[in-house]
Amino acid sequence: MKKTEITLCLLGVLTWMTACKPSEANAPQGAENTPVRDTVLTERIRFCESTYPYRDGLLVANFGTEALDPLNTQGKGYILYFEAGKVDTLLPPQGYLSAPKGMFIRGERFFVCDVNKVVEFRLDSLSLAPREIVLPAEDLFVNDLAAWGDTLYISVTNTGRIYRMGLSDPQASPVLWAQVPGANGMTFGQDGALYVASYPADGTTTPDNVVYRIADVSAPAPEKLFEQAGQYDGIALSADGKMLYVTSWVPSGVFAYDLTAGGELRPLDLGEFQGAADMTLRDSVLYIPDLPASRVVVRRL
C-alpha cells in the first residue's frame, strides 16, 4: 500500500454498463454484458484501493477518510456495488473497516483485507458482526487475497509475508507460508502458479521490487519474473494465461508482460493515473482503481 498524503479527488461522470462473465480462475460467477471503453466511475467513491467482480456488477472498496491514509483506524471504510447504471452500498461505514483493500468471495463468505487483519463477512447475513482474522502486530499492510483450491493466500506488504489459510474450516487461522519482498497484489495462473507484485512499503524502490512467480504452492520458491523494478500493486492474467497485467505507482501506469515470449514490460496507453491500485480483469476488460484520485477506470483491452 501507499504512503502518500495526496488528497486529490477527481470528479467525473458515471457511465456504467454491466460487466462480462469472469474469466479468471478465482473470480465469482455472474455477469453477461460488457462495459464501454473509457468508462470512469466516481459516484460515492472516496479513496478506492480495490475492485472485485460480484454477481452482474463490481465491488469497490473505499477508505472514506478525509485524507488518504492506508493505515488509518477510523472505521470509515465501506464497499460499493456498481451494477447496470446504479450504485448501491453493499457495506456501509459501520466501524468494521478502516482501509479496505483486496477482496475475495467464496460462496457466501466475503473476505476483505484491512489494517493488520482480514475481515470476514457473510453475504447472506451482512447485518451481523463480521469475524476478524488478526495477524501478528507487525503485519500492518495486509493487502491482497487469492485462492487455489480450498486454500486462501494473504499478502502483507510491509513485512513481505504471505500467509495461507484453509477455507474448508470456517474457524481456520492463517499460517506463514512464504516470503516475498513487498508482497502486494496476487493472482493465480491456470497451472496453479502464484504471481505476486512487489511494492516497497517505505516508498523506496529496490531491485527486489519486481513481479515474482511461485510455481509450486506445495514448495514455495519465489522467482523473479523479470528484472524491471517498480512500485507494483495490482496484478491480473488474461483468460488464456498468456498475458500478465500489472499496475505500478512508479513508473506510473498499467503494464503488460507476455508470459510466452518474455522480454520487458510494455506500457499500456490508458491515460494518466495518480496511483493505479488493485485492479480486476475479466473478459478483456480492466477495472482499475485510481486510489488517490477516487475513481475507477474501466477499459476494454
WOCOR-V263028 format. One record per helix or strand of 3 or more residues. SS is the DSSP state (H for helix, E for strand). FROM is the first residue (numbers start at 1). TO is the last residue. If there is no record, write none. Layout:
SS:FROM:TO
SS:FROM:TO
This chain:
E:39:41
E:48:54
E:57:62
E:78:83
E:86:91
E:103:106
E:109:114
E:117:122
E:131:134
E:142:148
E:151:156
E:161:166
E:175:179
E:183:188
E:194:198
E:211:214
E:232:237
E:243:248
E:253:258
E:280:282
E:285:290
E:295:300
